[in-house]
Amino acid sequence: VHKIHRFAGLHDIGKLFIPTEILLKSTVLDEAEIEVLRSHPARALDLLSDPYFEVARNIAYCHHERYDGSGYPRGLVGDAIPLEAQIVSLADVFDAIRSERSYKRAYTLKETLDIFRQGDSRTRPEEFNPKLLLVLLENAQEIESSFYA
């Protein structure tokens, strides 16, 4: 738990290598830009190569893997995804939905929870470990008051 807390903030460290114009683009990314953006997990591996960063490396490399196998970079399924990456992935998606971005508004807590329960055009419940998703749903009010109040 302490290592996840310590290293979760490094999950997107590979974005240091992604051009700013892609990261800050306010319109839809084209296929080439999506491929460049999707390279950020692999780019993190070199930065986090020291054994001390094993948990950080797992998080950075696997936080876009999805429980149902629909993620990247390797299309891992279920518990083949390191638990620390599953946890950070769920938190990262929650935060992305709840936060305003250059291309979208921030969703309300109710809207966010509805997306996690029912899915939308970008996010589906089966993308996440069902046990972790249940923990998120059961603790959503506490999370909301701690981080978004």
N, CA, C and O atoms as a GROMACS GRO file, in nm:
protein
  596
    1VAL      N    1   0.083  -0.119   0.000
    1VAL     CA    2   0.000   0.000   0.000
    1VAL      C    3   0.087   0.125   0.000
    1VAL      O    4   0.061   0.221  -0.072
    2HIS      N    5   0.192   0.122   0.082
    2HIS     CA    6   0.280   0.239   0.089
    2HIS      C    7   0.352   0.262  -0.044
    2HIS      O    8   0.370   0.376  -0.087
    3LYS      N    9   0.393   0.154  -0.109
    3LYS     CA   10   0.461   0.169  -0.238
    3LYS      C   11   0.365   0.220  -0.345
    3LYS      O   12   0.403   0.303  -0.427
    4ILE      N   13   0.242   0.172  -0.344
    4ILE     CA   14   0.144   0.223  -0.440
    4ILE      C   15   0.123   0.372  -0.416
    4ILE      O   16   0.121   0.450  -0.511
    5HIS      N   17   0.106   0.410  -0.291
    5HIS     CA   18   0.089   0.552  -0.258
    5HIS      C   19   0.210   0.634  -0.304
    5HIS      O   20   0.194   0.742  -0.361
    6ARG      N   21   0.328   0.582  -0.279
    6ARG     CA   22   0.451   0.653  -0.314
    6ARG      C   23   0.469   0.666  -0.465
    6ARG      O   24   0.514   0.770  -0.513
    7PHE      N   25   0.434   0.562  -0.540
    7PHE     CA   26   0.468   0.558  -0.682
    7PHE      C   27   0.352   0.584  -0.778
    7PHE      O   28   0.376   0.597  -0.898
    8ALA      N   29   0.231   0.591  -0.730
    8ALA     CA   30   0.116   0.612  -0.820
    8ALA      C   31   0.132   0.738  -0.904
    8ALA      O   32   0.091   0.741  -1.020
    9GLY      N   33   0.189   0.841  -0.847
    9GLY     CA   34   0.207   0.966  -0.919
    9GLY      C   35   0.302   0.956  -1.038
    9GLY      O   36   0.307   1.047  -1.121
   10LEU      N   37   0.375   0.846  -1.047
   10LEU     CA   38   0.466   0.826  -1.159
   10LEU      C   39   0.400   0.751  -1.275
   10LEU      O   40   0.467   0.719  -1.374
   11HIS      N   41   0.272   0.723  -1.265
   11HIS     CA   42   0.207   0.639  -1.366
   11HIS      C   43   0.219   0.695  -1.508
   11HIS      O   44   0.223   0.618  -1.604
   12ASP      N   45   0.223   0.826  -1.523
   12ASP     CA   46   0.233   0.887  -1.656
   12ASP      C   47   0.371   0.947  -1.684
   12ASP      O   48   0.383   1.035  -1.769
   13ILE      N   49   0.473   0.902  -1.613
   13ILE     CA   50   0.607   0.961  -1.630
   13ILE      C   51   0.658   0.947  -1.773
   13ILE      O   52   0.738   1.029  -1.818
   14GLY      N   53   0.613   0.846  -1.844
   14GLY     CA   54   0.653   0.829  -1.983
   14GLY      C   55   0.603   0.942  -2.073
   14GLY      O   56   0.652   0.958  -2.185
   15LYS      N   57   0.506   1.018  -2.026
   15LYS     CA   58   0.456   1.132  -2.106
   15LYS      C   59   0.560   1.243  -2.117
   15LYS      O   60   0.541   1.336  -2.195
   16LEU      N   61   0.668   1.235  -2.041
   16LEU     CA   62   0.777   1.330  -2.057
   16LEU      C   63   0.832   1.327  -2.201
   16LEU      O   64   0.888   1.425  -2.249
   17PHE      N   65   0.815   1.214  -2.268
   17PHE     CA   66   0.866   1.195  -2.402
   17PHE      C   67   0.763   1.224  -2.511
   17PHE      O   68   0.793   1.212  -2.630
   18ILE      N   69   0.642   1.262  -2.472
   18ILE     CA   70   0.535   1.288  -2.568
   18ILE      C   71   0.532   1.437  -2.599
   18ILE      O   72   0.534   1.519  -2.506
   19PRO      N   73   0.526   1.475  -2.727
   19PRO     CA   74   0.524   1.617  -2.761
   19PRO      C   75   0.407   1.690  -2.696
   19PRO      O   76   0.295   1.640  -2.690
   20THR      N   77   0.435   1.809  -2.647
   20THR     CA   78   0.334   1.891  -2.579
   20THR      C   79   0.212   1.914  -2.666
   20THR      O   80   0.099   1.915  -2.615
   21GLU      N   81   0.232   1.932  -2.796
   21GLU     CA   82   0.118   1.959  -2.883
   21GLU      C   83   0.020   1.842  -2.888
   21GLU      O   84  -0.098   1.863  -2.914
   22ILE      N   85   0.067   1.722  -2.863
   22ILE     CA   86  -0.024   1.608  -2.854
   22ILE      C   87  -0.091   1.606  -2.718
   22ILE      O   88  -0.212   1.587  -2.709
   23LEU      N   89  -0.014   1.626  -2.612
   23LEU     CA   90  -0.070   1.622  -2.477
   23LEU      C   91  -0.176   1.729  -2.454
   23LEU      O   92  -0.274   1.705  -2.383
   24LEU      N   93  -0.159   1.845  -2.513
   24LEU     CA   94  -0.250   1.958  -2.488
   24LEU      C   95  -0.350   1.981  -2.601
   24LEU      O   96  -0.424   2.079  -2.598
   25LYS      N   97  -0.353   1.894  -2.698
   25LYS     CA   98  -0.443   1.912  -2.812
   25LYS      C   99  -0.589   1.912  -2.765
   25LYS      O  100  -0.629   1.825  -2.688
   26SER      N  101  -0.666   2.007  -2.812
   26SER     CA  102  -0.806   2.020  -2.767
   26SER      C  103  -0.904   1.953  -2.862
   26SER      O  104  -1.024   1.949  -2.835
   27THR      N  105  -0.854   1.901  -2.974
   27THR     CA  106  -0.940   1.830  -3.068
   27THR      C  107  -0.902   1.683  -3.067
   27THR      O  108  -0.807   1.642  -3.000
   28VAL      N  109  -0.977   1.604  -3.141
   28VAL     CA  110  -0.954   1.460  -3.145
   28VAL      C  111  -0.817   1.430  -3.205
   28VAL      O  112  -0.777   1.489  -3.305
   29LEU      N  113  -0.746   1.337  -3.142
   29LEU     CA  114  -0.615   1.295  -3.192
   29LEU      C  115  -0.634   1.207  -3.316
   29LEU      O  116  -0.727   1.128  -3.323
   30ASP      N  117  -0.543   1.223  -3.413
   30ASP     CA  118  -0.547   1.132  -3.529
   30ASP      C  119  -0.476   1.002  -3.491
   30ASP      O  120  -0.418   0.991  -3.383
   31GLU      N  121  -0.480   0.904  -3.582
   31GLU     CA  122  -0.423   0.772  -3.552
   31GLU      C  123  -0.275   0.778  -3.517
   31GLU      O  124  -0.230   0.709  -3.425
   32ALA      N  125  -0.198   0.858  -3.589
   32ALA     CA  126  -0.055   0.870  -3.562
   32ALA      C  127  -0.030   0.931  -3.424
   32ALA      O  128   0.060   0.887  -3.353
   33GLU      N  129  -0.108   1.030  -3.387
   33GLU     CA  130  -0.094   1.093  -3.255
   33GLU      C  131  -0.134   0.996  -3.144
   33GLU      O  132  -0.073   0.996  -3.037
   34ILE      N  133  -0.236   0.916  -3.169
   34ILE     CA  134  -0.277   0.815  -3.070
   34ILE      C  135  -0.164   0.715  -3.047
   34ILE      O  136  -0.136   0.678  -2.933
   35GLU      N  137  -0.099   0.672  -3.154
   35GLU     CA  138   0.012   0.578  -3.141
   35GLU      C  139   0.127   0.639  -3.061
   35GLU      O  140   0.187   0.571  -2.978
   36VAL      N  141   0.158   0.766  -3.085
   36VAL     CA  142   0.263   0.833  -3.008
   36VAL      C  143   0.223   0.838  -2.862
   36VAL      O  144   0.304   0.807  -2.774
   37LEU      N  145   0.100   0.877  -2.834
   37LEU     CA  146   0.053   0.886  -2.695
   37LEU      C  147   0.057   0.749  -2.627
   37LEU      O  148   0.094   0.738  -2.510
   38ARG      N  149   0.019   0.645  -2.700
   38ARG     CA  150   0.016   0.511  -2.643
   38ARG      C  151   0.156   0.454  -2.617
   38ARG      O  152   0.169   0.347  -2.558
   39SER      N  153   0.258   0.524  -2.660
   39SER     CA  154   0.395   0.478  -2.635
   39SER      C  155   0.442   0.516  -2.494
   39SER      O  156   0.548   0.470  -2.451
   40HIS      N  157   0.367   0.600  -2.423
   40HIS     CA  158   0.419   0.650  -2.295
   40HIS      C  159   0.440   0.541  -2.189
   40HIS      O  160   0.532   0.556  -2.109
   41PRO      N  161   0.361   0.434  -2.183
   41PRO     CA  162   0.394   0.331  -2.084
   41PRO      C  163   0.530   0.266  -2.109
   41PRO      O  164   0.608   0.245  -2.015
   42ALA      N  165   0.559   0.234  -2.233
   42ALA     CA  166   0.688   0.172  -2.265
   42ALA      C  167   0.803   0.269  -2.243
   42ALA      O  168   0.912   0.228  -2.202
   43ARG      N  169   0.781   0.396  -2.268
   43ARG     CA  170   0.886   0.496  -2.249
   43ARG      C  171   0.926   0.507  -2.102
   43ARG      O  172   1.039   0.545  -2.071
   44ALA      N  173   0.835   0.473  -2.012
   44ALA     CA  174   0.863   0.480  -1.868
   44ALA      C  175   0.961   0.372  -1.822
   44ALA      O  176   1.028   0.388  -1.721
   45LEU      N  177   0.969   0.263  -1.896
   45LEU     CA  178   1.051   0.150  -1.851
   45LEU      C  179   1.197   0.188  -1.831
   45LEU      O  180   1.259   0.148  -1.732
   46ASP      N  181   1.253   0.264  -1.922
   46ASP     CA  182   1.394   0.304  -1.909
   46ASP      C  183   1.416   0.394  -1.788
   46ASP      O  184   1.517   0.382  -1.719
   47LEU      N  185   1.322   0.482  -1.763
   47LEU     CA  186   1.336   0.574  -1.650
   47LEU      C  187   1.327   0.502  -1.515
   47LEU      O  188   1.386   0.545  -1.416
   48LEU      N  189   1.254   0.392  -1.512
   48LEU     CA  190   1.227   0.323  -1.386
   48LEU      C  191   1.295   0.186  -1.383
   48LEU      O  192   1.239   0.090  -1.328
   49SER      N  193   1.413   0.175  -1.439
   49SER     CA  194   1.479   0.045  -1.452
   49SER      C  195   1.543  -0.007  -1.323
   49SER      O  196   1.566  -0.127  -1.311
   50ASP      N  197   1.572   0.079  -1.228
   50ASP     CA  198   1.633   0.036  -1.104
   50ASP      C  199   1.537  -0.056  -1.027
   50ASP      O  200   1.417  -0.028  -1.024
   51PRO      N  201   1.586  -0.163  -0.965
   51PRO     CA  202   1.498  -0.254  -0.888
   51PRO      C  203   1.414  -0.183  -0.782
   51PRO      O  204   1.305  -0.229  -0.749
   52TYR      N  205   1.463  -0.072  -0.728
   52TYR     CA  206   1.387   0.004  -0.630
   52TYR      C  207   1.250   0.044  -0.686
   52TYR      O  208   1.153   0.057  -0.610
   53PHE      N  209   1.242   0.064  -0.816
   53PHE     CA  210   1.120   0.114  -0.879
   53PHE      C  211   1.032   0.003  -0.937
   53PHE      O  212   0.951   0.029  -1.026
   54GLU      N  213   1.044  -0.119  -0.889
   54GLU     CA  214   0.965  -0.229  -0.946
   54GLU      C  215   0.815  -0.199  -0.945
   54GLU      O  216   0.748  -0.216  -1.047
   55VAL      N  217   0.762  -0.154  -0.832
   55VAL     CA  218   0.619  -0.123  -0.823
   55VAL      C  219   0.586  -0.006  -0.914
   55VAL      O  220   0.484  -0.008  -0.984
   56ALA      N  221   0.669   0.097  -0.916
   56ALA     CA  222   0.648   0.212  -1.004
   56ALA      C  223   0.649   0.168  -1.150
   56ALA      O  224   0.568   0.215  -1.229
   57ARG      N  225   0.741   0.080  -1.185
   57ARG     CA  226   0.750   0.030  -1.323
   57ARG      C  227   0.624  -0.046  -1.360
   57ARG      O  228   0.570  -0.027  -1.470
   58ASN      N  229   0.575  -0.133  -1.272
   58ASN     CA  230   0.451  -0.206  -1.298
   58ASN      C  231   0.334  -0.110  -1.320
   58ASN      O  232   0.254  -0.129  -1.412
   59ILE      N  233   0.327  -0.008  -1.238
   59ILE     CA  234   0.219   0.090  -1.251
   59ILE      C  235   0.231   0.165  -1.383
   59ILE      O  236   0.135   0.174  -1.459
   60ALA      N  237   0.349   0.219  -1.410
   60ALA     CA  238   0.368   0.301  -1.530
   60ALA      C  239   0.348   0.220  -1.658
   60ALA      O  240   0.291   0.271  -1.755
   61TYR      N  241   0.393   0.096  -1.659
   61TYR     CA  242   0.385   0.016  -1.780
   61TYR      C  243   0.247  -0.046  -1.800
   61TYR      O  244   0.206  -0.068  -1.914
   62CYS      N  245   0.175  -0.072  -1.693
   62CYS     CA  246   0.050  -0.150  -1.705
   62CYS      C  247  -0.077  -0.073  -1.669
   62CYS      O  248  -0.184  -0.134  -1.665
   63HIS      N  249  -0.070   0.057  -1.643
   63HIS     CA  250  -0.191   0.127  -1.599
   63HIS      C  251  -0.294   0.148  -1.709
   63HIS      O  252  -0.405   0.193  -1.680
   64HIS      N  253  -0.261   0.116  -1.834
   64HIS     CA  254  -0.361   0.120  -1.941
   64HIS      C  255  -0.405  -0.020  -1.984
   64HIS      O  256  -0.482  -0.034  -2.079
   65GLU      N  257  -0.358  -0.122  -1.915
   65GLU     CA  258  -0.410  -0.257  -1.937
   65GLU      C  259  -0.551  -0.262  -1.877
   65GLU      O  260  -0.578  -0.194  -1.778
   66ARG      N  261  -0.637  -0.341  -1.936
   66ARG     CA  262  -0.774  -0.352  -1.887
   66ARG      C  263  -0.805  -0.496  -1.850
   66ARG      O  264  -0.758  -0.589  -1.916
   67TYR      N  265  -0.882  -0.514  -1.745
   67TYR     CA  266  -0.911  -0.646  -1.689
   67TYR      C  267  -0.965  -0.743  -1.794
   67TYR      O  268  -0.940  -0.863  -1.788
   68ASP      N  269  -1.041  -0.690  -1.892
   68ASP     CA  270  -1.100  -0.774  -1.995
   68ASP      C  271  -1.006  -0.797  -2.113
   68ASP      O  272  -1.044  -0.863  -2.210
   69GLY      N  273  -0.883  -0.745  -2.106
   69GLY     CA  274  -0.785  -0.765  -2.212
   69GLY      C  275  -0.787  -0.659  -2.321
   69GLY      O  276  -0.712  -0.670  -2.418
   70SER      N  277  -0.871  -0.558  -2.308
   70SER     CA  278  -0.885  -0.457  -2.413
   70SER      C  279  -0.784  -0.344  -2.404
   70SER      O  280  -0.787  -0.252  -2.486
   71GLY      N  281  -0.694  -0.348  -2.307
   71GLY     CA  282  -0.600  -0.239  -2.287
   71GLY      C  283  -0.471  -0.254  -2.366
   71GLY      O  284  -0.459  -0.340  -2.453
   72TYR      N  285  -0.376  -0.171  -2.333
   72TYR     CA  286  -0.245  -0.172  -2.398
   72TYR      C  287  -0.139  -0.142  -2.294
   72TYR      O  288  -0.174  -0.087  -2.189
   73PRO      N  289  -0.015  -0.173  -2.315
   73PRO     CA  290   0.051  -0.209  -2.441
   73PRO      C  291   0.052  -0.358  -2.474
   73PRO      O  292   0.082  -0.394  -2.588
   74ARG      N  293   0.019  -0.445  -2.379
   74ARG     CA  294   0.032  -0.589  -2.407
   74ARG      C  295  -0.100  -0.664  -2.414
   74ARG      O  296  -0.100  -0.782  -2.449
   75GLY      N  297  -0.212  -0.601  -2.382
   75GLY     CA  298  -0.341  -0.670  -2.385
   75GLY      C  299  -0.353  -0.776  -2.276
   75GLY      O  300  -0.414  -0.880  -2.297
   76LEU      N  301  -0.293  -0.747  -2.160
   76LEU     CA  302  -0.300  -0.842  -2.047
   76LEU      C  303  -0.445  -0.857  -2.001
   76LEU      O  304  -0.527  -0.767  -2.018
   77VAL      N  305  -0.475  -0.974  -1.942
   77VAL     CA  306  -0.610  -1.005  -1.897
   77VAL      C  307  -0.608  -1.038  -1.749
   77VAL      O  308  -0.518  -1.106  -1.700
   78GLY      N  309  -0.710  -0.989  -1.677
   78GLY     CA  310  -0.732  -1.026  -1.538
   78GLY      C  311  -0.612  -1.007  -1.450
   78GLY      O  312  -0.546  -0.902  -1.452
   79ASP      N  313  -0.583  -1.110  -1.371
   79ASP     CA  314  -0.478  -1.101  -1.271
   79ASP      C  315  -0.337  -1.109  -1.330
   79ASP      O  316  -0.239  -1.107  -1.254
   80ALA      N  317  -0.324  -1.119  -1.462
   80ALA     CA  318  -0.193  -1.104  -1.525
   80ALA      C  319  -0.147  -0.959  -1.514
   80ALA      O  320  -0.028  -0.930  -1.529
   81ILE      N  321  -0.240  -0.868  -1.490
   81ILE     CA  322  -0.208  -0.727  -1.469
   81ILE      C  323  -0.168  -0.712  -1.322
   81ILE      O  324  -0.243  -0.753  -1.234
   82PRO      N  325  -0.051  -0.654  -1.294
   82PRO     CA  326  -0.012  -0.636  -1.154
   82PRO      C  327  -0.121  -0.560  -1.076
   82PRO      O  328  -0.178  -0.462  -1.125
   83LEU      N  329  -0.148  -0.606  -0.955
   83LEU     CA  330  -0.254  -0.546  -0.874
   83LEU      C  331  -0.234  -0.396  -0.857
   83LEU      O  332  -0.330  -0.319  -0.862
   84GLU      N  333  -0.109  -0.354  -0.836
   84GLU     CA  334  -0.084  -0.211  -0.817
   84GLU      C  335  -0.126  -0.131  -0.940
   84GLU      O  336  -0.174  -0.018  -0.927
   85ALA      N  337  -0.108  -0.188  -1.060
   85ALA     CA  338  -0.149  -0.120  -1.183
   85ALA      C  339  -0.300  -0.119  -1.196
   85ALA      O  340  -0.358  -0.022  -1.245
   86GLN      N  341  -0.366  -0.227  -1.154
   86GLN     CA  342  -0.513  -0.231  -1.157
   86GLN      C  343  -0.572  -0.121  -1.068
   86GLN      O  344  -0.668  -0.053  -1.106
   87ILE      N  345  -0.514  -0.103  -0.950
   87ILE     CA  346  -0.563  -0.002  -0.856
   87ILE      C  347  -0.543   0.138  -0.913
   87ILE      O  348  -0.636   0.219  -0.913
   88VAL      N  349  -0.424   0.166  -0.962
   88VAL     CA  350  -0.395   0.299  -1.015
   88VAL      C  351  -0.476   0.325  -1.142
   88VAL      O  352  -0.520   0.437  -1.164
   89SER      N  353  -0.496   0.225  -1.223
   89SER     CA  354  -0.577   0.239  -1.343
   89SER      C  355  -0.719   0.285  -1.309
   89SER      O  356  -0.772   0.378  -1.369
   90LEU      N  357  -0.778   0.219  -1.213
   90LEU     CA  358  -0.914   0.254  -1.170
   90LEU      C  359  -0.918   0.397  -1.116
   90LEU      O  360  -1.008   0.474  -1.149
   91ALA      N  361  -0.822   0.432  -1.034
   91ALA     CA  362  -0.816   0.568  -0.978
   91ALA      C  363  -0.792   0.670  -1.088
   91ALA      O  364  -0.849   0.779  -1.086
   92ASP      N  365  -0.707   0.637  -1.184
   92ASP     CA  366  -0.675   0.728  -1.294
   92ASP      C  367  -0.798   0.754  -1.381
   92ASP      O  368  -0.824   0.868  -1.419
   93VAL      N  369  -0.874   0.651  -1.412
   93VAL     CA  370  -0.995   0.669  -1.492
   93VAL      C  371  -1.098   0.749  -1.414
   93VAL      O  372  -1.163   0.838  -1.469
   94PHE      N  373  -1.115   0.718  -1.286
   94PHE     CA  374  -1.207   0.795  -1.202
   94PHE      C  375  -1.170   0.943  -1.206
   94PHE      O  376  -1.256   1.028  -1.228
   95ASP      N  377  -1.043   0.972  -1.185
   95ASP     CA  378  -0.998   1.111  -1.185
   95ASP      C  379  -1.014   1.176  -1.322
   95ASP      O  380  -1.052   1.294  -1.330
   96ALA      N  381  -0.988   1.103  -1.428
   96ALA     CA  382  -1.003   1.158  -1.563
   96ALA      C  383  -1.149   1.195  -1.590
   96ALA      O  384  -1.177   1.298  -1.652
   97ILE      N  385  -1.240   1.112  -1.546
   97ILE     CA  386  -1.383   1.141  -1.567
   97ILE      C  387  -1.427   1.260  -1.482
   97ILE      O  388  -1.501   1.345  -1.529
   98ARG      N  389  -1.382   1.265  -1.358
   98ARG     CA  390  -1.423   1.372  -1.265
   98ARG      C  391  -1.356   1.506  -1.293
   98ARG      O  392  -1.403   1.609  -1.244
   99SER      N  393  -1.248   1.508  -1.371
   99SER     CA  394  -1.172   1.631  -1.393
   99SER      C  395  -1.201   1.693  -1.530
   99SER      O  396  -1.229   1.624  -1.627
  100GLU      N  397  -1.195   1.824  -1.532
  100GLU     CA  398  -1.207   1.896  -1.659
  100GLU      C  399  -1.078   1.876  -1.738
  100GLU      O  400  -0.968   1.877  -1.683
  101ARG      N  401  -1.094   1.859  -1.868
  101ARG     CA  402  -0.980   1.847  -1.959
  101ARG      C  403  -1.000   1.949  -2.071
  101ARG      O  404  -1.107   2.007  -2.084
  102SER      N  405  -0.896   1.969  -2.150
  102SER     CA  406  -0.907   2.067  -2.259
  102SER      C  407  -1.016   2.027  -2.358
  102SER      O  408  -1.066   2.113  -2.431
  103TYR      N  409  -1.052   1.900  -2.362
  103TYR     CA  410  -1.149   1.850  -2.459
  103TYR      C  411  -1.282   1.807  -2.399
  103TYR      O  412  -1.370   1.760  -2.471
  104LYS      N  413  -1.299   1.824  -2.264
  104LYS     CA  414  -1.426   1.782  -2.201
  104LYS      C  415  -1.446   1.850  -2.067
  104LYS      O  416  -1.352   1.901  -2.006
  105ARG      N  417  -1.571   1.851  -2.024
  105ARG     CA  418  -1.605   1.904  -1.892
  105ARG      C  419  -1.583   1.797  -1.786
  105ARG      O  420  -1.569   1.678  -1.817
  106ALA      N  421  -1.580   1.839  -1.661
  106ALA     CA  422  -1.574   1.745  -1.549
  106ALA      C  423  -1.714   1.687  -1.527
  106ALA      O  424  -1.813   1.760  -1.526
  107TYR      N  425  -1.723   1.557  -1.510
  107TYR     CA  426  -1.851   1.493  -1.483
  107TYR      C  427  -1.879   1.498  -1.333
  107TYR      O  428  -1.787   1.503  -1.251
  108THR      N  429  -2.006   1.497  -1.298
  108THR     CA  430  -2.045   1.494  -1.157
  108THR      C  431  -2.014   1.355  -1.100
  108THR      O  432  -1.986   1.261  -1.174
  109LEU      N  433  -2.017   1.345  -0.968
  109LEU     CA  434  -1.995   1.215  -0.906
  109LEU      C  435  -2.101   1.116  -0.953
  109LEU      O  436  -2.068   1.002  -0.986
  110LYS      N  437  -2.227   1.156  -0.957
  110LYS     CA  438  -2.334   1.065  -1.000
  110LYS      C  439  -2.309   1.018  -1.144
  110LYS      O  440  -2.320   0.898  -1.172
  111GLU      N  441  -2.275   1.109  -1.233
  111GLU     CA  442  -2.247   1.071  -1.372
  111GLU      C  443  -2.128   0.974  -1.379
  111GLU      O  444  -2.130   0.878  -1.456
  112THR      N  445  -2.027   1.001  -1.301
  112THR     CA  446  -1.908   0.917  -1.298
  112THR      C  447  -1.942   0.776  -1.251
  112THR      O  448  -1.899   0.678  -1.313
  113LEU      N  449  -2.017   0.765  -1.145
  113LEU     CA  450  -2.054   0.634  -1.093
  113LEU      C  451  -2.144   0.560  -1.192
  113LEU      O  452  -2.133   0.438  -1.206
  114ASP      N  453  -2.233   0.632  -1.260
  114ASP     CA  454  -2.316   0.570  -1.363
  114ASP      C  455  -2.230   0.511  -1.474
  114ASP      O  456  -2.258   0.403  -1.525
  115ILE      N  457  -2.125   0.583  -1.513
  115ILE     CA  458  -2.033   0.533  -1.616
  115ILE      C  459  -1.966   0.405  -1.569
  115ILE      O  460  -1.955   0.308  -1.645
  116PHE      N  461  -1.920   0.402  -1.444
  116PHE     CA  462  -1.855   0.281  -1.392
  116PHE      C  463  -1.952   0.165  -1.379
  116PHE      O  464  -1.912   0.050  -1.393
  117ARG      N  465  -2.079   0.194  -1.353
  117ARG     CA  466  -2.178   0.086  -1.339
  117ARG      C  467  -2.229   0.036  -1.474
  117ARG      O  468  -2.246  -0.084  -1.493
  118GLN      N  469  -2.253   0.130  -1.567
  118GLN     CA  470  -2.321   0.095  -1.692
  118GLN      C  471  -2.235   0.110  -1.816
  118GLN      O  472  -2.265   0.052  -1.920
  119GLY      N  473  -2.129   0.187  -1.806
  119GLY     CA  474  -2.043   0.211  -1.921
  119GLY      C  475  -2.092   0.328  -2.005
  119GLY      O  476  -2.205   0.375  -1.990
  120ASP      N  477  -2.004   0.372  -2.093
  120ASP     CA  478  -2.038   0.475  -2.191
  120ASP      C  479  -1.954   0.446  -2.315
  120ASP      O  480  -1.905   0.335  -2.332
  121SER      N  481  -1.937   0.544  -2.401
  121SER     CA  482  -1.864   0.520  -2.526
  121SER      C  483  -1.715   0.498  -2.506
  121SER      O  484  -1.647   0.450  -2.597
  122ARG      N  485  -1.663   0.532  -2.389
  122ARG     CA  486  -1.518   0.519  -2.364
  122ARG      C  487  -1.481   0.421  -2.253
  122ARG      O  488  -1.371   0.366  -2.254
  123THR      N  489  -1.570   0.398  -2.160
  123THR     CA  490  -1.538   0.320  -2.040
  123THR      C  491  -1.647   0.217  -2.015
  123THR      O  492  -1.766   0.249  -2.024
  124ARG      N  493  -1.607   0.094  -1.984
  124ARG     CA  494  -1.702  -0.013  -1.955
  124ARG      C  495  -1.664  -0.079  -1.822
  124ARG      O  496  -1.546  -0.090  -1.790
  125PRO      N  497  -1.761  -0.122  -1.744
  125PRO     CA  498  -1.730  -0.184  -1.613
  125PRO      C  499  -1.639  -0.305  -1.623
  125PRO      O  500  -1.558  -0.328  -1.533
  126GLU      N  501  -1.651  -0.383  -1.729
  126GLU     CA  502  -1.570  -0.505  -1.741
  126GLU      C  503  -1.422  -0.477  -1.766
  126GLU      O  504  -1.341  -0.570  -1.766
  127GLU      N  505  -1.386  -0.352  -1.785
  127GLU     CA  506  -1.245  -0.315  -1.801
  127GLU      C  507  -1.169  -0.318  -1.668
  127GLU      O  508  -1.046  -0.308  -1.667
  128PHE      N  509  -1.242  -0.331  -1.558
  128PHE     CA  510  -1.182  -0.321  -1.426
  128PHE      C  511  -1.206  -0.447  -1.345
  128PHE      O  512  -1.306  -0.516  -1.363
  129ASN      N  513  -1.113  -0.476  -1.256
  129ASN     CA  514  -1.128  -0.586  -1.162
  129ASN      C  515  -1.258  -0.563  -1.085
  129ASN      O  516  -1.273  -0.459  -1.021
  130PRO      N  517  -1.352  -0.658  -1.090
  130PRO     CA  518  -1.482  -0.634  -1.026
  130PRO      C  519  -1.472  -0.610  -0.875
  130PRO      O  520  -1.553  -0.536  -0.820
  131LYS      N  521  -1.376  -0.672  -0.809
  131LYS     CA  522  -1.360  -0.649  -0.664
  131LYS      C  523  -1.314  -0.507  -0.637
  131LYS      O  524  -1.363  -0.442  -0.544
  132LEU      N  525  -1.220  -0.458  -0.718
  132LEU     CA  526  -1.172  -0.320  -0.700
  132LEU      C  527  -1.281  -0.220  -0.736
  132LEU      O  528  -1.296  -0.117  -0.670
  133LEU      N  529  -1.356  -0.249  -0.841
  133LEU     CA  530  -1.465  -0.160  -0.882
  133LEU      C  531  -1.569  -0.150  -0.771
  133LEU      O  532  -1.620  -0.041  -0.744
  134LEU      N  533  -1.600  -0.260  -0.707
  134LEU     CA  534  -1.695  -0.258  -0.596
  134LEU      C  535  -1.643  -0.171  -0.481
  134LEU      O  536  -1.719  -0.095  -0.421
  135VAL      N  537  -1.514  -0.182  -0.450
  135VAL     CA  538  -1.455  -0.098  -0.345
  135VAL      C  539  -1.469   0.049  -0.382
  135VAL      O  540  -1.504   0.131  -0.297
  136LEU      N  541  -1.442   0.083  -0.506
  136LEU     CA  542  -1.458   0.222  -0.550
  136LEU      C  543  -1.603   0.267  -0.534
  136LEU      O  544  -1.628   0.374  -0.478
  137LEU      N  545  -1.697   0.189  -0.582
  137LEU     CA  546  -1.838   0.228  -0.576
  137LEU      C  547  -1.886   0.241  -0.432
  137LEU      O  548  -1.964   0.332  -0.400
  138GLU      N  549  -1.842   0.152  -0.345
  138GLU     CA  550  -1.884   0.156  -0.204
  138GLU      C  551  -1.821   0.272  -0.128
  138GLU      O  552  -1.874   0.314  -0.025
  139ASN      N  553  -1.710   0.325  -0.178
  139ASN     CA  554  -1.638   0.432  -0.107
  139ASN      C  555  -1.637   0.564  -0.184
  139ASN      O  556  -1.557   0.652  -0.153
  140ALA      N  557  -1.723   0.577  -0.282
  140ALA     CA  558  -1.722   0.694  -0.370
  140ALA      C  559  -1.745   0.824  -0.295
  140ALA      O  560  -1.681   0.925  -0.325
  141GLN      N  561  -1.835   0.824  -0.199
  141GLN     CA  562  -1.862   0.948  -0.125
  141GLN      C  563  -1.740   0.993  -0.046
  141GLN      O  564  -1.709   1.112  -0.043
  142GLU      N  565  -1.672   0.900   0.016
  142GLU     CA  566  -1.550   0.934   0.092
  142GLU      C  567  -1.440   0.984  -0.002
  142GLU      O  568  -1.370   1.080   0.030
  143ILE      N  569  -1.426   0.919  -0.116
  143ILE     CA  570  -1.327   0.962  -0.215
  143ILE      C  571  -1.361   1.102  -0.262
  143ILE      O  572  -1.274   1.189  -0.272
  144GLU      N  573  -1.487   1.124  -0.290
  144GLU     CA  574  -1.532   1.256  -0.336
  144GLU      C  575  -1.502   1.365  -0.237
  144GLU      O  576  -1.450   1.470  -0.273
  145SER      N  577  -1.534   1.340  -0.111
  145SER     CA  578  -1.512   1.444  -0.008
  145SER      C  579  -1.364   1.466   0.020
  145SER      O  580  -1.324   1.574   0.062
  146SER      N  581  -1.281   1.364  -0.003
  146SER     CA  582  -1.138   1.376   0.021
  146SER      C  583  -1.064   1.450  -0.090
  146SER      O  584  -0.968   1.521  -0.064
  147PHE      N  585  -1.110   1.432  -0.215
  147PHE     CA  586  -1.032   1.482  -0.328
  147PHE      C  587  -1.102   1.586  -0.415
  147PHE      O  588  -1.036   1.661  -0.487
  148TYR      N  589  -1.235   1.591  -0.411
  148TYR     CA  590  -1.306   1.677  -0.506
  148TYR      C  591  -1.397   1.779  -0.439
  148TYR      O  592  -1.475   1.846  -0.506
  149ALA      N  593  -1.389   1.791  -0.309
  149ALA     CA  594  -1.476   1.883  -0.238
  149ALA      C  595  -1.426   2.028  -0.251
  149ALA      O  596  -1.488   2.120  -0.198
   0.00000   0.00000   0.00000
